[in-house]
Amino acid sequence: MALTLSDVEKIARLARLQLSEEEQYHVLEELNGIFALVEKMQQVDTDGIEPMAHPHEVALRLREDVVTETDQSHLYQQCAPQVENRLYLVPKVIE
Amino acid sequence: MTNYTLKQCSDMLQQRQVSAVELAQEYLQTIKQNNSQINAYTTLNPDITLEEAKAADVRLQEGSGSLLTGVPIAYKDIFCHQGWKTACSSKMLDNFIAPYTATVVQNLLDAGMVTLGRTNMDEFAMGSTTETSFHGITRNPWQLEHVPGGSSGGSAAAVAARLAPAALGSDTGGSIRQPASHCGITGLKPTYGMVSRFGMVAYASSFDQAGPMAQTAEDCALLLNHMVSFDQRDSTSLDREKENFARNLNQPLQGLTVGLPKEYINSGCDAQVQNKIQVAIELLKKQGVNIVEVSLPHTELSIPAYYVLTSAEASTNLSRYDGVRYGYRAAEFSNLDEMYSKTRSEGFGHEVQRRIMMGTYVLSHGYYDAYYLKAQKLRRLVANDFQAAFEQCDVILGPVAPTAAPKLGSDIHDPVQMYLSDIYTISVNLAGLPALSLPVGLTDAGLPVGMQLIGNYFTEAQLFNIAHQIQLNSDWHTKVPSCGTNEN
């Protein structure tokens, strides 16, 4: 199961990464190398094995539906690239 | 020379032989003299360090502190710390001053520990050599042309070079244990869920755990006592009764059963590494420990399972870096989509991009079952292997890495080679078990070798016990490298 250059382009698009053609070839080679390792997984019979998402059998905790956080927008927005009136500024989305 | 263990620092401070300010100044001076040789620290704020030390002295005077009050510590650059640049050694966060503090750091600040600075790491914790850092490489204090290991290479190098009595690291696939091994110090990855991940920049959320790195098992136990807490803000944090991880340090090892996995023998492990570990095993036998052979049949398959699962989780965790709310934003772009892709392509290093690409692929439509789901099933098999082995023994023993620290620049170009060298550590993270790495000697080339002890869930006190008994009967952990620690 070797990846092609067009697979690499598609994956980059999904991951919002911009790779030059040279980098794409490089990544293609590297990913194919790693996938040879991954193919070994297919050799193991895992019928009836429960997937393990997490080390412990714990369920997500629930809490009371009350407000516990305070407004810290001023503090948290100090590190923002562009902010105006508590809104994050980005290029126009809707034409 | 600042050759004090954490325990010694604590004793000196408690007995008022030295003040917190004096101790901090001594370490800051050593850092100023020697850090440039190895680049262990990437961020220092001496003013803040001394402020914290002054506050610690007040608490020591009042008698209102803990055993750790005034003791200096270094933090891996992965932990958010309010007011400090929290960059994860990445260009993506090189301008990010954390607006809040990670729970584990806050716990140690509350205990009165003094922040010496922030240490170098592989970018976003992805790597085993600290060579992918945006802030340059860190050198192994034992041999400057060799890597310190990774991703907590800066923390390991700082402790080894005595630039800090202790440091925090994080471990997703071996990132505490392996650099501890390569730098000749002791490090622990706790049971998953023991230490809060709130404020620790996420790499692979079902694998990541913060842990202590210091010269001795006793030091690590004292540190862990204050690191562990139930945290409402971490949904994977476990609510357990408070325990003293140092309570069993002096328990005799007579009658303990240690399992040696047969898959680890003749598995590509360097002869010198095996020999050093064998010497430590003989030491344990003298103390009345029984050695048995156990089996972890899915050891080799842990590699692809680990890389599929962690890259999938990483691709999701790193999708937040988009230049919108914090971190790097590209300078030029003509629309939002281009802002995202340019920001990410310019802000992330090559290894990070590669892992995001792999993660994106294994989670994409049509491949989820074959890769991600399959890997989760393998994860179950790996965890089951350990449970079966623990029916035969109390603790599992093995190498940490197949070789001592490689030379700088040696295997960064072969990702498969790099991944294969993680074989002894990653299955522990798949299962979520606790594991400790301690030094067991030096190779002929003068490089440290580490040995790993893997326990069942929540057996940290036992791991510290075994390591402490080894350290009481040997002196490998007392050795100090000469080249990264030049005295004036």
Interface residues (C-beta under 8 A of the other chain):
Chain A: L3 D7 V8 I11 A12 L14 A15 R16 L17 Q18 L19 V27 E30 L31 G33 I34 A36 L37 V38 E39 K40 M41 Q42 V44 T46 I49 E50 P51 M52 A53 H54 P55 H56 V58 L60 R61 R63 Q72 L75 Y76 Q77 Q78 C79 A80 P81 Q82 Y88 V90 P91 K92 V93
Chain B: N95 F96 I97 P99 Y100 T191 Y192 G193 S206 Q232 S235 T236 L238 H298 E300 L301 I303 P304 A305 Y307 V308 S315 S319 D322 G323 V324 R325 Y326 G327 R329 F333 S334 N335 L336 D337 E338 M339 Y340 S341 K342 R344 S345 F348 Q353 R354 I356 M357 M358 T360 Y361 S364 A370 Y371 L373 K374 A375 Q376 K377 L378 R379 R380 L381 A383 P415 V416 Y419 A431 G432 L433 Y457
